Amino acid sequence: MIFLKKYFYILLFCFVFVIGFSQQNKRIDSLQNFVNQSTQDTNQINALNELSKFYLNAGNNKTSIEKAEQAKSLTEQLLKKSSGPKLQTFLKKDLSFSLNILGNICVQQGDYPQAIDFFTKALTLREEIKYKLGVASCLNNIGLIYAKQGFYVKALSFYFKALPIAEEINHKQMMASIYNNIGIIYKSEGVLKREFEKGLFYYSKALTIYRELNDKRGISISLDNIAIVYADDGKLTQALEKHLESLSIRRELNDKAGMANGFNNIAVIYEKQKNYLTALYYHEKAMVIRQEINDKLGIATSLNNMGSIYYKQNKYPKAKEYCFKGLALGKELGVLEVITNSNQSLYEIYNKEKNSSLALEYYRGYIRFRDSLSNKENNTKSLQAEMNFEFEKKKEAERLEQEKRDALASEKEHRQTLLIWSISGILLLVIIFAIIILRSNRQKQSANKKLDARNKEILDSIHYAKRIQTALLPSDMYIERNINKLINERDKNEIIP
């Protein structure tokens, strides 16, 4: 059953990968046709930049550089010809996009000085045209490079410059990216003895935002980062679950660099579990992709990791081969962390082989580079104070913001309660008033009925008395006839014969 379940997921991953790849190819063909058919204008520049990003994500750095350079060249030509301020602003923005893409390619290739140069030029343009999101992006990218080189305080200074801008414009995706990068600083080895709580704090904030935005790439990055914190804290099962969840998203997106990182992360978990064969399997999968996309820093990391596993398997010649390659590439890139790890592994290997002279040589190299790494403004009391201050300041700001929200919610609830009681009071008064009116009407109706009955009795009495009177007294006709009779008799008596 487990066997079938495992292969079901493999087939599902393959299906998602093929569908995603097919859709991306259609999009690339559509953009390329647009570039071929359109005139030289901002629309063509945007299409070229979009193509460059697609090829970068697909690991085709050569074509990505080609498209970004075309966009950059075309933009610079149009800038020289244009005079209107509005068009100039659009073109400078487009040029900054091309420079930013070229900077990202240099980061992937391990050419950090050139990457910083591209990002700095893009930053200057974006500050000039007041493109705040672009400014935050460049600051974030420059910080990322310094973090990769081990200059953690410098990296942090750029992140904390970028974060207020992202928060000001309420760009949640950028905020999440910066939160992730700050989290990396707090949990990085050699800095504050791995601040797990703070790293997890920022990673969780980033993940919440990415899930809200349904940003799959961001979700996968945050999942990997949280998994690394779990792994460092010894929670290997939880870490592996997060890495596998992230890897499935990377496959869906056909994110080759992300897939390579995912395989590397899974390998590290299996290594911690002493499952060295499975760890090597995943490291080799990561290495194949990193060589394909020419990710030199990734290759150096994989070489060191594989050398470490071969050492643990007591395969010393193989371990030395990989560690020497990792060391050479680390020196080429100038990445102290890679150089330090290579020297440490080589010292341990030669020490096991009882080669004391070479063991001492690489031990000294390990100590020297480790101290250099530590002295890069890291692990000092001032760094700890600064980073703790920023963390506590951020937490305090969030606490105050939460208190403000709670106070507003409480006030709203109080107003609603007051409104409910007011309406209830008014309704009660209306009901009482209605009851009083109804009761009064009933009393009036009762009184009227009694009065009508009394009036009827009186009228009946009058009518009855009248009938009696009529019965006892002579009628008017009778009286009139007798009066007339008397008058006639009188007249007769007064006549003289």
Beta strands, then each sheet from edge to edge (+ up, - down):
end
